Amino acid sequence: MSVFDCLAGQAAVRAQLEKAAAAARALATEVAPESEDALPQSAMSQAWLFTGPPGSGRSVAALALAAALECTGETPGCGECHACRTTMARSNPDVEIVETEGVTITVDATRSLVGRSYVAPSGRWRVIVIEDADRMLERTTNVLLKAIEEPPPFTVWMLCTPSPEDVMPTIRSRCRSVSLAIPPVEAVADLLVSSDHVSREQALAAAQEAQSHIGRARALATDPEAAKGRTATLRIASSIRGAGDAVLGAARLMKAADEYAKIHAAERDESERAELARSLGVNEQGRIPPAVRAQFRELEGRQKRRVTRVKRDFLDRAMIDILSFFRDVVVTQIGASLDLVNADFSHQIEAVAGESTVEQSIRKMDAIAVARERLAGNVDPLLAVEAMLVSLRPQG
């Protein structure tokens, strides 16, 4: 099984990355390519920019290319060798994956990353994947620019963003572009069936409800809590009749976000604190010496930023689910021959569609989009959610 099999509905991207991996192998082994179509200088690059809508598989594509570059099998990206398996499991020491735990990627973190990019790998390449490069501020990307312009001969940079415009033109111009599209529902369902062993019916339903967002579809198909959360969110959106309902609904969403962040952060927070205590040679249960308190404060600060990011991501997903509900309302109102995203809420969709106009529904969708912008702009989450839900009241 090739590492590129995880690219659902991305045939053109798969062909591009397979050619790049073959070209890299030819460069590493100094073997002439079989045809002019596979010339190393035209197919391989040491800087890549993966773009595409959320859920299209940007970071998955980058990871697949990283695995193919590190591959020691007969065909690059064989999926069977140790290098392929460890890379796809995110445990290959030569492949560093930068996951943004805060709202932005800091300058200091980027400087440290650039420094590590000059350390020779134990295998073929040192690959650095930045999953949310759009969260880098302009001063941060300036730190990265020279490393991408003149990388060591063994280093490959891979940046992942929703749009090419999310990074500075000077960075964009130095990267090989890989553009991913939203995969078809059927392709996402096929991936879930083959990789997660869920039923075809369950996979199709999850892919449709997730609007082909691969990660979200996988969660809905395999995690009962994720499916339960989606149902609760849509019930809130479909039952608002006044400002009181909106305020109560916002409180329930915020409580769900807090609980989600607590569950996903508690165990990791404890292990990080224990690891720091061990590395500093102190007893974390006892009194922490003044000389090392700063390290613990720094860790606590990172953990708080991570919790903030998890809460905001949870609320943003909830807003996307609500947006899909009103998309279905508009589809119903205009009688379009399109499948409903939320077919399991068809009765509620018909009820809301019957008591409002298309213009009113579109205004509600605009209000949800504004709330997402406010949330991304660090507006108080509760205020943003309350304002959004109030705007979803039936209009007289």
N, C-alpha and C positions, 0 to 999 in steps of 0.2 A: 504493500500500500504506500503510495507516494505521499510525501508531506503536502503536496499541492492538492490532494483530494479534499482538503478542508475548505477550499475556495468554492463556495456554493454559487453557481450561476455566474462565474467570472472567467469564461473561456479565454477571452482576449488577454486578460491579466495573467492567467496561468501560462499562456504561450510566451508572453514577454518575460516572465520570471524564469521559466525553464530555459529560455535562450540565454538569459544573463548568467544563470548558474553553470550552464555548459561552457560559456565563454570564460567564466572565472576558473573553471577546472582546466581549460586549455591554457590559460595564463599560468596557472600554478604548476602545471606539468610540462609547460613549453611544448605542447602538442599542437600542431597546426589544425585549425578547424576544418571540418569536412566540406564546408561550402562557404561561399561568400556571405550567405545569409546569417552566418553565425560568427562573424568576425568579432574577436574579443573587444576591440576598441569601440565598436558600435553598440554592443549589447551590455557590457559590464560597466558599472560606475561605482565609485566609492562614496557617493552621496545620493540618497533616494528620498523622494517625497511621496508618501502614500496619501491620497486624498479620496474622499467619498463620504456619503451621508452616514450619520450614526447607525451602527449595526450592519454596515456593508462589509465589514471584515478587514478594515485597514491594518490593525495590529496583527491580525491572524496572517494576512498576506506577508507582512514584514517578517514575522516569525518563520513562516514557511521558507522564505528566501534565505533567511539566516541559517536555517537548518540545512538547506541545499548547499550553501557555501561551505559549511563545516563538514558536510557529508564525506564519509570515507568509503561508501559503497560504490558499486560499479557505475550506477547512474546517479547523478547529483539529485539529492532529495529522495533517496530510496525509502526512507521511513523505517528502515530495519536496523541500521547500524547504531552504535552507541551514541555517536555525535547527533544524529537525527533525533533519536529518542530523548536524549537529555535536553536538546534545544527546545523541542516541542513541549517538554515538561517544565521549561523555564529554569533548568538547573545546570546548564552548560556554563562552565566558568569563563569561557571566551565570549559569551553572549550576554551582554548587560541590558536589561529591560528596565527603562525608567518609567515607573507608574506614578502619576501625579497624585500625591495624597493631600496636598494643600490646594488652595484656590489658584495659586500660580507656582511656576517653577522658579526658584530663586537664583540670583546671580552666583551666590556662593556654591550652590549645588551644581550649577553648570560649570563653574571653574574647576571643581573637583572632578567632574565628568571628563572635561577636556584633558586634565592631567592624566587620568587613567587611560585615555585613548592612545597614549604614547607608550604604554606598556606592551611589550611583545606578547602575543598569544602563545598558548601551548600547542594549539592546532594550526589550522590553515589561516584563519582570519580572527581579528577582534571586531565584533559587531556590536554596535550600540544602537538600541531601538528606543526612541523617545515617543511614547504612546500618545501624549497630549501636547504636541509641540505648539499648538495654538494657545496654550497657557503660559507661554514664555513672553515676558514683556520685551519691549524693543531693546532695552539696555542688556537684557539677558541674551538675546540672539546675537548682539554685537560680540559678546564673549565667545559665542560658538562659531562666528563667521570664519575666522582664520583657520580654525581646526578643520572646517569643511573645505575651505579653499586649498589648503596644503596638508592633507592628512598623511600620516605615515603610510608606507606602502602596504601595510597589513591591516589597516583599519577601514571599516565600512560604517557610515552613518545612515540611519533610517529614521526619518521624521514622519509622524502620522498626524494629519489634521483633517478637519471636515472639508476645507476649501484651500486652494493654493494661495488665496488672498490672506489667509490666516498667518502667513509668515512673511517676513520682510522680502522685498524683491531681490535684494542682494543674496539672500539665502536661497530663494526659489530658483534663481537663475543658475545656481551651481549644483542643483540636484536633478537627477533623472526622475521624471514624473511618472507615477503609476496611478491611474484614475479608476476607482472602483464604482460600480453602479449598485443601486438597490437590487438585490437578487429576487427572482420570482418566488412566490410563495411555495410553489412545488419544489424548487431547488433547495430551499431552506428545510422543507419537510423531509426531503430525501436525505439531507445531511443529518437531521435529528434521528431518523430511523437507523441510519448506518452507524452513527457514532455514539448515540445515547440509547439505542435499542428500545425506543418507545413505539407504540403502535402507529400505523399510518394515519388513522383517524385523529389520534391525539396530536401527532406532529403537524398535520394540516391545520387543525384548530389553533394550536399555539403559534404557528407561523403567521396565520391570518391575524390573530389578535395582536401580535407583536409588529404587524405591518412590515414583515420580512427583516426585522432587526434580529440578527442571528443570536446574539447574547441574550436578549430579552426572550426570544422564542425558546431557547434552551432552558431558561429559568422557569418559564410558564409550564413547560412540558415535564420538567423533572423536579421542581421544587413546589410542594403544596402550599407553602407559605407565600410564595410569589403569586401564585394563582389566587389565593385567598385575598391578598392585598389588592390585586387588580379589581376583584369583584367588589370589595368594600369601597374602593375609590369611585367606581362607576355608580354604585348605589347612592353615594353622597351627591354626585353630580346630577343624577336623575331625579332626586327627591327634594331639591331646593325649591321652596315656595315663598320664602321671605328672607329678610335680613337675619332673623334669628336662626333659621336653618343654616344660613351661610356661616355665621359665627361658630355654631356648634360643629359644622362640618370641617371648618378650618382647624378647630381644636382637635378633632379626631385625627385629621391628617398629620398635624404636628406631633401628636402623641405616637402615632404609628412610626413617624420618622425618627423620633427619639428612641423608641424601642428597637428599631432596626439598627440604628447606629450603635446602641449599647451592646446588642447581641454580637455584631460584627467586629466591634472594637475591643471588648473586654478581655477576651482570651489573648489577643495579640498584644494589648497593652501590658498585661501581666508578664508575658514571656519576654518582651523587650526590656522591661524594668529589671527582671531577674538576670537577663544576659548582661545588661550594663553593670549591675552590681557585681556579677562574677568577674567581668573584665577589669573592674576597678579594685577588686579585692575587698569589698565592704559587705556587711550584713544588711541587706535591705530591710529586714525586720527591726533592726536596731537603729541607733542614732547615726545619721549620715554625717561624716566629717565635713566641716566647712569647705575644705579644699576641693571637694568633688560635688558640692551642691549645685554648682552651675551646670554640670553635665546632666544632672537629673532634671533641673528646671528646663533645660533645652529639650530634653526628651518629652517632658510633659507638654511643652509648647507645640512640638510636632504632633503629638497625639491629639491635642485639642483641635489643631488645624485639620487633622484627618477626620475627626468626628464631624466637624463643620462641613467638610467636603461630602462625606457620606450622606448627611442629612439633606444637603442641597440636591445631590444626585437623586435621592429617593423622591423628593418633592418634584423635581423636574420630570421624572418618569411618570409620576401621578398626573402631572399636567398634560403630558403627552397622551396618556390614556383618556383623560377628559376631552382633549382636543379630538381624539379619534371618535368619541361618542357623538360630538356635535358634527363631525364630518359625516357620520352615518345619518344624523338628523337631516342635514342638507341633501344628501343623496335621496332620502325618502321623500323630502318635500318637492324635489324637482322631478322625481320619478325616473332617475337615472338607472340604467341597467348595469349596475355595479354591485359586487358582493359587499355585504356589510362587514366591517372589521369586527364588530361586536355582535355577532349573530345571536349569541345567548342573551342579549339584552334587547331583542327586537321589539318586544311589547313596550318597554319603556321608551325606546326610540320613536315608535309610532305615536305614543302619547304626547311626547314633547313636540314632535313634528306637527301634530294636529292643533296644538295650542299656540303656535307661533308662526312667524313668516320666515321666508328665506333670508330677508334682510336682517331680521333680528338674530337669527342663528349665526350669520356671518359676523355680526358685531360681537357676539359672544366668543366666537373663535378668535377674533382680533384681541379681545380682552385677555384671553388665555395666552396668546403670543406675547402681549405686553407684560403679563405676569412672569413669563419665563425670562424675558429680558431683564426685568427688575431683580429677579432671583440671581441671575448671572452677574448683575451689577452690585451685589452685596447689600441690597435693600433688606430690611428685617423680614425674614421668611414668613412670619405669622401675618404681618401687615399685607405682604404680597398675596398670600393665599386667601386671606379674608376679602380683599378687594376683588380678586378674581371671582370668588364664589358669589359675592353679592351681585356681580354683573350677570350671573347666570339665572337670576330670578325671572319668572315669566313676566313679559312686558304687557301692560294693559293697552 
